Amino acid sequence: MLINKYLGIAPKADIVLIKRLCERLKGGRFLHVNSTRAGGGVAEILHRMIPLLQDLGIDARWEVIEGDKRFFDITKKIHNALQGFDIHLTEQMWNYYLEVNRQNASRLDLDAEVIFIHDPQPAPLIEFRKNTEDFWVWRCHIDLSNPKKEVCDYLMKFYKKYDAAVFSVSNFTRGEKSLEFIIPPSIDPLSDKNIELSEEEIEKLLNPFDLPLDRPIILQVSRFDRFKDPTGVIKAYRMVKRYNDCVLVLAGSPATDDPESEEVLKEVQEQAADDPDIYILMLPPYSDRVINALQRVATVVLQKSIKEGFGLTVSEAMWKGKPVIGGAVGGIPLQIIHRVTGFLVHTIEGAAFRIRQLLNNPELIERMGEAGREHVRENFLITRQIRDYLCIWYYRREGMKSLIEV
């Protein structure tokens, strides 16, 4: 069984519970729907989760909605507004958003016992539900703590029709359902992005980029998105560079559902153009081993988001024994225990201060790295997320008393 490969890596109790739940749910139909197969944490998780569930006897599937540039421009505006930007959507935009989902509903096979609909892009699919016996769950990965009210209110029309919802962080919840669950995302320790790599393979993977591996490396891995604040990272690096010799690497991959990434990448390239020690890497999709290698050679890892649903790159870096400096937003504080596994910051100046603190204290880097890896092992591996999803399903089918007995 594929799940047995996690023995000795993930907590044993999670693996035992997963096996017991799958024995009782065997043959059940479990469907996930999102907006892309490449780019972002949702796609990464589903690529790993679906085969594991199938191997355990669950009829697990993954469908992806289709849309044109206009559709994804609209859904990016919805995403930004839900995370607090002052954006107005016209009636024509909302109508087009709904129409594309109607077209997808007629194309997709949505027949399953439990259907997880991920994020705003496919949220209106609930309007085209055919079987009221199926259990529909809206899985929100983004920061809803302070949304643009009119956009959030419109989305809530769909939200209220779901049977349950799952959020990554408690202050993202809406309080409008009796069934709202908190389930943080996870990383797979056996994926190409997180598996152990030899020194020879790391060197081979990074050779094309000509990075100076004999100098301290500050790294941020993320989509080129304004919410990830890559320009703020460059400013913090420049403050550090006055006192500490180091290089900065900004690495990301495109996402098919994010039309703004090219514009943000151009802004970052313009800001970094005069510094040969800033390396901007636009990696092709599925560059997981390269990202793995980058995180392993980094001295300090940043995730300086100003808004963040969760930020899986934090757990990825901590799994590799790296201290992480992250924006104190969204799901990042769940991962970074301040002063234990890394530092939480609120400003560019704060990020620069903490980078210098780590660069000047190798013992602190080692201590935080060890604590971070154990924190991820206990809380943010894929086995825990599979366990939690299966518990929702089993609770829906059998009730809380039966779940406790498992």
Legacy VTK file of the C-alpha trace (Angstrom):
# vtk DataFile Version 3.0
C-alpha trace
ASCII
DATASET POLYDATA
POINTS 406 float
0.000 0.000 0.000
1.241 3.469 -0.857
0.284 4.752 2.594
2.820 2.395 4.203
5.642 4.406 2.647
4.880 7.120 5.205
5.582 4.843 8.175
8.522 6.221 10.104
7.997 9.662 8.573
4.453 10.735 9.457
2.817 10.126 12.863
1.787 6.470 13.046
-1.624 7.313 14.547
-2.608 9.212 11.395
-1.757 6.251 9.178
-3.682 3.793 11.357
-6.763 6.036 11.368
-6.610 6.557 7.597
-6.596 2.796 7.030
-9.563 2.245 9.357
-11.604 5.020 7.782
-10.894 3.798 4.247
-11.955 0.274 5.171
-15.357 1.661 6.158
-15.612 4.079 3.222
-14.241 1.664 0.625
-15.831 2.098 -2.796
-17.255 5.499 -1.876
-17.038 8.236 -4.525
-14.975 11.315 -3.621
-14.612 14.207 -6.081
-12.442 17.348 -6.054
-12.989 20.261 -8.460
-10.617 23.201 -8.871
-9.431 25.594 -11.586
-5.954 24.348 -12.572
-3.794 21.231 -12.683
-0.560 23.231 -12.511
0.542 26.018 -10.196
-0.404 26.661 -6.588
-0.835 24.533 -3.497
-4.270 23.086 -4.326
-3.046 21.365 -7.481
0.097 20.120 -5.723
-1.922 18.529 -2.927
-4.447 16.895 -5.250
-1.722 15.433 -7.473
-0.470 13.547 -4.418
-3.704 12.910 -2.546
-5.837 11.341 -5.276
-3.515 8.348 -5.978
-3.187 7.656 -2.243
-6.970 7.558 -1.807
-7.425 5.385 -4.880
-4.839 2.918 -3.564
-6.835 2.715 -0.327
-10.001 1.651 -2.157
-11.683 5.055 -2.488
-13.137 6.027 -5.877
-11.389 9.424 -5.837
-11.469 11.754 -8.854
-10.286 15.242 -9.727
-11.997 17.490 -12.271
-10.755 20.887 -13.493
-13.021 23.649 -14.775
-12.179 25.348 -18.069
-12.313 29.058 -18.824
-10.925 31.701 -21.156
-8.776 34.726 -20.313
-11.844 36.850 -19.577
-13.092 34.313 -17.049
-9.781 34.087 -15.204
-9.403 37.884 -15.257
-12.762 38.049 -13.481
-11.924 35.318 -10.970
-8.595 37.000 -10.180
-10.536 40.185 -9.392
-12.854 38.142 -7.162
-9.825 36.592 -5.438
-8.217 39.996 -4.838
-11.461 41.533 -3.583
-12.015 38.663 -1.158
-8.540 39.333 0.208
-9.351 42.978 0.799
-8.656 44.929 -2.401
-11.183 47.648 -3.273
-12.443 46.107 -6.510
-15.877 46.476 -8.081
-17.324 43.781 -10.330
-20.035 44.682 -12.826
-23.223 42.731 -13.387
-21.837 41.647 -16.766
-18.756 40.181 -15.050
-20.864 38.230 -12.577
-23.101 36.957 -15.375
-20.108 35.756 -17.377
-18.631 34.100 -14.278
-21.886 32.220 -13.743
-22.231 31.305 -17.435
-18.758 29.734 -17.625
-19.586 27.661 -14.550
-22.891 26.617 -16.161
-20.957 25.420 -19.221
-18.566 23.490 -16.995
-21.421 21.920 -15.049
-22.817 20.482 -18.281
-19.374 19.121 -19.243
-18.070 17.728 -15.948
-19.022 14.504 -14.244
-20.130 15.779 -10.833
-21.621 12.503 -9.657
-20.046 11.564 -6.305
-20.996 10.985 -2.698
-18.780 13.840 -1.465
-17.814 16.781 -3.689
-15.114 19.264 -2.652
-15.275 22.510 -4.662
-12.045 24.473 -4.251
-12.033 28.279 -4.027
-14.139 30.926 -5.823
-13.542 29.959 -9.460
-15.882 26.908 -9.470
-18.058 27.993 -6.500
-21.222 28.530 -8.636
-21.243 24.848 -9.643
-23.511 24.311 -6.621
-26.256 26.061 -8.627
-26.316 23.082 -10.993
-26.422 20.352 -8.362
-28.572 17.439 -9.515
-28.582 15.075 -6.542
-29.538 16.546 -3.171
-28.280 13.377 -1.465
-24.678 14.186 -2.407
-22.609 16.110 0.142
-21.180 19.353 -1.277
-18.300 21.074 0.523
-16.810 24.440 -0.383
-13.083 24.327 0.312
-11.737 27.887 0.706
-7.946 28.316 0.621
-7.841 32.118 0.593
-7.871 34.808 3.281
-11.489 35.874 3.932
-10.739 37.740 7.148
-11.407 41.225 5.707
-13.076 40.907 2.294
-14.615 43.543 0.038
-18.202 43.343 1.322
-20.164 43.508 -1.934
-18.037 40.793 -3.562
-18.153 38.566 -0.494
-21.921 39.019 -0.197
-22.378 37.911 -3.804
-20.221 34.836 -3.293
-22.145 33.995 -0.112
-25.244 33.386 -2.246
-23.488 30.268 -3.510
-21.815 29.501 -0.201
-25.131 29.187 1.632
-26.205 26.381 -0.691
-23.273 24.146 0.275
-23.741 21.496 2.961
-20.431 22.340 4.658
-17.287 24.414 4.287
-13.605 23.925 5.023
-11.224 26.790 5.796
-7.500 26.818 6.458
-7.621 29.243 9.401
-10.354 29.961 11.947
-10.632 33.704 11.253
-11.442 32.999 7.590
-14.739 31.336 8.516
-18.057 33.047 7.828
-20.126 31.741 10.767
-23.103 31.107 8.502
-23.153 27.314 8.642
-23.360 24.723 11.376
-20.701 22.695 9.555
-17.582 24.821 9.109
-14.339 22.894 9.527
-10.767 24.113 10.021
-8.315 21.969 8.036
-4.930 23.486 7.147
-3.264 22.390 3.891
-0.255 20.079 3.900
2.905 18.979 2.141
3.863 15.529 0.963
7.279 14.512 2.360
7.668 11.930 -0.423
6.939 14.250 -3.341
9.651 15.519 -5.663
9.453 18.876 -3.920
10.187 17.488 -0.469
12.030 14.183 -0.829
15.656 13.966 0.314
18.211 14.882 -2.375
21.891 14.004 -2.566
24.513 16.744 -2.764
25.342 15.581 -6.300
21.736 15.888 -7.454
21.344 19.321 -5.861
24.418 20.549 -7.689
23.210 19.094 -10.990
19.740 20.642 -10.614
21.101 24.104 -9.819
24.008 24.227 -12.289
21.917 25.911 -15.044
21.273 28.934 -12.804
24.915 29.611 -11.946
24.097 30.474 -8.331
27.023 31.319 -6.002
26.518 28.461 -3.552
29.512 29.563 -1.456
27.621 32.658 -0.244
24.546 32.976 2.021
21.336 32.659 -0.005
18.083 34.394 0.885
15.217 32.645 -0.888
11.553 33.253 -1.531
9.579 30.691 -3.549
6.134 31.859 -4.618
4.012 32.876 -7.547
4.783 36.362 -8.804
1.786 37.852 -7.043
1.509 41.237 -5.321
0.128 39.541 -2.223
3.488 37.701 -1.912
5.261 41.107 -1.875
8.307 40.199 -3.994
9.253 43.879 -4.316
9.196 44.154 -0.528
11.559 41.184 -0.358
13.988 42.996 -2.675
13.864 46.101 -0.467
14.545 44.020 2.669
17.456 42.270 0.940
18.991 45.612 -0.009
18.884 46.723 3.624
20.653 43.523 4.646
23.203 43.772 1.831
24.670 46.943 3.339
26.052 44.843 6.197
25.995 41.157 5.141
27.320 39.605 1.964
24.454 37.569 0.495
22.440 36.878 -2.635
18.689 36.889 -3.195
16.765 34.279 -5.175
13.130 34.841 -6.128
11.727 31.682 -7.706
8.251 30.982 -8.994
6.208 29.125 -11.568
3.266 30.342 -13.644
-0.291 29.366 -12.747
-2.852 29.031 -15.522
-5.548 30.710 -13.394
-3.469 33.825 -12.533
-3.366 36.327 -15.430
-1.525 38.982 -13.361
1.689 37.016 -12.848
3.438 38.298 -16.003
2.802 41.904 -15.035
4.133 41.380 -11.504
7.166 39.496 -12.840
7.994 42.458 -15.081
7.812 44.848 -12.111
10.154 42.615 -10.110
12.637 42.340 -12.980
12.709 46.122 -13.377
13.354 46.645 -9.668
16.167 44.070 -9.625
17.784 45.013 -12.939
20.788 46.836 -11.469
21.862 44.091 -9.040
23.702 40.991 -10.323
23.222 39.310 -6.929
19.437 39.102 -7.392
18.404 35.957 -9.262
14.840 35.897 -10.600
13.865 32.404 -11.722
10.639 31.852 -13.654
10.531 28.084 -13.515
8.389 25.940 -15.802
5.512 23.966 -14.277
6.501 20.811 -12.405
9.957 22.119 -11.447
9.496 20.506 -8.061
12.980 19.021 -7.720
14.555 22.357 -8.613
12.488 24.085 -5.910
13.485 21.309 -3.501
17.149 21.920 -4.288
16.788 25.691 -3.909
15.199 25.322 -0.486
17.978 22.956 0.614
20.805 25.348 -0.331
19.092 28.418 1.106
20.410 29.935 4.300
17.221 31.815 5.155
13.796 31.377 3.547
11.189 34.124 3.323
7.458 34.137 2.730
6.847 37.849 3.159
3.182 37.809 2.209
0.873 40.713 2.955
-2.151 38.430 2.447
-1.967 34.666 2.487
-4.381 31.764 2.502
-1.793 29.457 4.005
1.596 29.536 2.276
2.767 25.938 1.866
6.290 27.102 1.015
6.704 27.817 4.735
6.165 24.178 5.681
8.237 23.010 2.711
11.249 25.012 3.884
10.834 24.044 7.546
10.649 20.382 6.528
14.135 20.866 5.094
15.399 22.306 8.370
15.361 25.956 7.335
14.303 28.903 9.528
11.538 30.891 7.854
10.703 34.575 8.096
7.075 35.140 7.169
4.457 37.848 7.108
2.178 37.592 10.142
-0.905 37.003 7.982
-3.295 34.222 7.043
-2.046 30.709 7.712
1.608 31.646 8.170
1.330 32.096 11.974
-0.034 28.535 12.195
3.240 27.301 10.764
5.815 29.705 12.170
6.062 29.652 15.941
7.631 33.060 16.505
11.204 32.803 17.831
10.973 28.993 17.795
10.681 27.841 14.172
11.264 31.254 12.610
10.108 34.848 12.824
6.840 36.620 12.040
7.195 40.131 10.653
4.930 43.030 9.787
7.232 45.356 7.832
10.075 45.381 5.330
12.379 46.730 8.034
11.343 43.916 10.363
12.129 41.337 7.692
15.573 42.863 7.128
16.301 42.879 10.866
15.390 39.191 11.240
17.395 38.180 8.164
20.490 39.825 9.656
19.804 38.197 13.036
19.857 34.762 11.412
22.812 35.394 9.107
24.836 36.458 12.142
23.836 33.474 14.284
24.409 30.022 12.707
23.449 28.248 15.950
20.038 29.940 15.863
19.558 28.800 12.263
20.244 25.191 13.264
18.022 25.288 16.356
15.072 26.837 14.540
15.512 24.435 11.630
15.262 21.387 13.883
12.197 22.736 15.688
10.524 23.626 12.399
10.939 20.158 10.907
9.314 18.509 13.922
6.470 21.052 13.921
5.720 20.177 10.290
5.919 16.445 10.959
3.292 16.712 13.681
0.925 19.110 11.942
1.386 19.699 8.223
2.046 16.420 6.405
-0.412 15.097 3.825
-1.395 12.145 6.003
-2.966 14.544 8.497
-4.963 16.309 5.777
-6.203 13.028 4.280
-7.216 11.933 7.785
-9.178 15.147 8.308
-10.972 14.973 4.945
-11.956 11.354 5.577
-13.229 12.273 9.047
-15.607 14.838 7.519
-16.900 12.210 5.095
-17.296 9.564 7.783
-18.960 12.058 10.138
-21.442 12.940 7.407
-22.221 9.271 6.755
-22.203 7.815 10.264
-22.287 10.674 12.784
-19.949 11.804 15.547
-20.485 8.795 17.840
-19.300 6.365 15.138
-16.347 8.597 14.295
-15.180 8.557 17.910
-15.428 4.759 17.928
-13.115 4.496 14.900
LINES 1 407
406 0 1 2 3 4 5 6 7 8 9 10 11 12 13 14 15 16 17 18 19 20 21 22 23 24 25 26 27 28 29 30 31 32 33 34 35 36 37 38 39 40 41 42 43 44 45 46 47 48 49 50 51 52 53 54 55 56 57 58 59 60 61 62 63 64 65 66 67 68 69 70 71 72 73 74 75 76 77 78 79 80 81 82 83 84 85 86 87 88 89 90 91 92 93 94 95 96 97 98 99 100 101 102 103 104 105 106 107 108 109 110 111 112 113 114 115 116 117 118 119 120 121 122 123 124 125 126 127 128 129 130 131 132 133 134 135 136 137 138 139 140 141 142 143 144 145 146 147 148 149 150 151 152 153 154 155 156 157 158 159 160 161 162 163 164 165 166 167 168 169 170 171 172 173 174 175 176 177 178 179 180 181 182 183 184 185 186 187 188 189 190 191 192 193 194 195 196 197 198 199 200 201 202 203 204 205 206 207 208 209 210 211 212 213 214 215 216 217 218 219 220 221 222 223 224 225 226 227 228 229 230 231 232 233 234 235 236 237 238 239 240 241 242 243 244 245 246 247 248 249 250 251 252 253 254 255 256 257 258 259 260 261 262 263 264 265 266 267 268 269 270 271 272 273 274 275 276 277 278 279 280 281 282 283 284 285 286 287 288 289 290 291 292 293 294 295 296 297 298 299 300 301 302 303 304 305 306 307 308 309 310 311 312 313 314 315 316 317 318 319 320 321 322 323 324 325 326 327 328 329 330 331 332 333 334 335 336 337 338 339 340 341 342 343 344 345 346 347 348 349 350 351 352 353 354 355 356 357 358 359 360 361 362 363 364 365 366 367 368 369 370 371 372 373 374 375 376 377 378 379 380 381 382 383 384 385 386 387 388 389 390 391 392 393 394 395 396 397 398 399 400 401 402 403 404 405
